[in-house]
Amino acid sequence: MVRRYTATAIALHWLLAVLVVCSAALGLYMVGLSLSPAKLKLYSWHKWLGVTIFLLAVLRVLWRLMHPAPPLPAATPRWQRKAAAVTHFLLYLLLLVIPLSGWLMSSALGVQTVYLGVVPLPDLVAKDKVLGEQLKVVHGTLNLTLAALVAVHAAAALRHHFGDRDDVLHRMLPFVRPRTGR
């Protein structure tokens, strides 16, 4: 029988995937807008998504530590196992570091983050415009790195599914039965 991730791991994986895509799309859209109340609202929503992503990523990492990933098929080459481990580690790391870089950037630019418009988060650094501009570059670079890793992650899953014709992808897909009875 094919071992799957737990229902909680699957739900967190796909929820985080949707939130990251929404946050990235919103981030790309909002930066090109002229300063207006609408732009400020979008920035708030982007920050709320970032804080939510961070909190869910912490939960996902804790869950993963308590519930290890199901094993890869025995035929999976050693280099692929190592690549999968490194990629997953970097994905988790970026899901934690990117929101923190945004929070640091906001703090340095003197714009407090107020989660859901209700919970004011403390500034992580003193206001410093130069640092804020540097953190803006860091935040963007980290997001591009995440996009590249997500592309590699998705390509590997699709390669397993269509190329190797194994059940690796089925381990994380809800409502899809595996191909094999292994």
N, C-alpha and C positions, 0 to 999 in steps of 0.2 A: 504494500500500500504506500502511496506517495504521502509523505508527511508534509503538512502545511504549516504556515505560520498560524498563530492563534488569531481568533476573531478580533481581539483587541489590537494586535499588531497590524492586521490587515486594515482595520478601520483607521488607525492612526496614520499608517502609510498613505492611504488614499486621501484622507482629510488634509494631511500636510502637503501632499502633492497639489491638491486643488488650491489651498491657501497660498502656496508659494507661487503658483502660476498667476493667481489673482493679484497678489502683492507685486509681482514683477511687472505685470501688465499695467497696473495702476501707477507704479513707480515710473515706468517709461512714458506713460501718458502725461502725468502731472508735471514733470520737469519742463516740458515745452510750453506750458500755459503761462499767460501773463498773470502777474500778481492780482489776485481777486479773492473775495470771500469763498468762491467755489474752489479755487486752488488750495486755499488753506484748509478747507473741509476735506479735500482729497488727501492732503498731507496727513491730516489727523487719522483718516481711515487707514492709510498706508502704515502709520505707526501702530495703530491698533492691530492690524494684521501681523506686523512684525512681533509685537509682544505676544500675541496669541501663538504664532509660530514658535517662538522661543519656549513658551510654557509647554506646548504640546511636544516639542522636541525633547525637552527635559523628561517629560513623561515617557516618550518613546524610548529614550536611552535607558531609563530606569527599567522599563518593561523588558527591553532586550537583554539587559543584564540578568534579569530574573528568568527569562524565557529565551534561551538561545535559538538561533535560526535553525530550521530543519536542515539536515545534511544535504549537500549537493549529491547528485548521482555519483556512484563509485567511479564511473568512467571519466569524470571531470579531471582534466590535467591539473597537475600541481600549480602551474603558473596561473591558471584561471582561478583556482581557489584563492591564491595569494592576491590576485588582482581584485577579486570580489571582496575580500576582507579589507583591503586598502581603500577601495572605492566606497564601501559602506562606512568605514571609519571617517573618511573625508566628508561624505555627505552629512553624517551626524554632526561632525565638527562645524561644518559650514552652517547648518541649520541653527546652531547655537551662536556662532561668532557673527554671522551677518546681522541679526537683530541687535546684538550688542554694539556692533560698529555703527549702526544707525542711531542707536540711543546715545552713544558717545558723540557722534557727529551733531545731533540735535543739541546736546548739552553744550558742546563747544561753540555752537552757533548762537547759543542763548535762547533756544526755543525748547521750553519744557515739554516733556512727553506726559500727557494726561490720558491714561488708559481708559478707553470707552467714554471719554469726556467726564469721568468721575474720579478716578484714582490718580492723583498726581504722583509721578515717579520722580525720585530724587535725581538731580543732575549728577552725572558720574565724573565730570571734570568741570573746571571753571571755564567761564566764557573766554574763548580765544579764537578769533576769526581765522587766523592762519592754521591753527590745528584743525578747526572745523572744515576748512577747504581741503586739507590733507586727508582727513577722515572721509570726506565725500569721495575722493579718488579711491581710497581703500574700500569703501562700501561698494562702489561700482565694480571694482576689480574682483572683489569677493563674489559678487553676484554673477559676473561673467564666468568665473571659475565654477560656480554652482551650476550654471546653465550647461557648461561643457561636461561636467561630471554627470549631470542628469541625462544628457544625450548619450554618453558612454554607457550608463546604467540601462537606459531603455534599449539601446542597440544590442547590448549583451543579452538582455531578456528576450528580445525578438530573435536573436541568433539562436539562442537555446530552443525557442519555440519552433521556428521555421527551418533552421539549419540542422540542429542536432535532433530535433523532434523529440525532446525530452520533456519532462514535466516541471522544470524549474520555474517557468512563468506561472504555472497553475498554483504554486505554493502561495502566491500573493494575490491571486485573483478570486474575489468572492463570487459565489454562484456559478463557478465553472468546474465541471468534473475533470479529473485528470484523464489523460489518454490511456494510461496503462493501469493495470491493477497492482503494480508493484508497491 
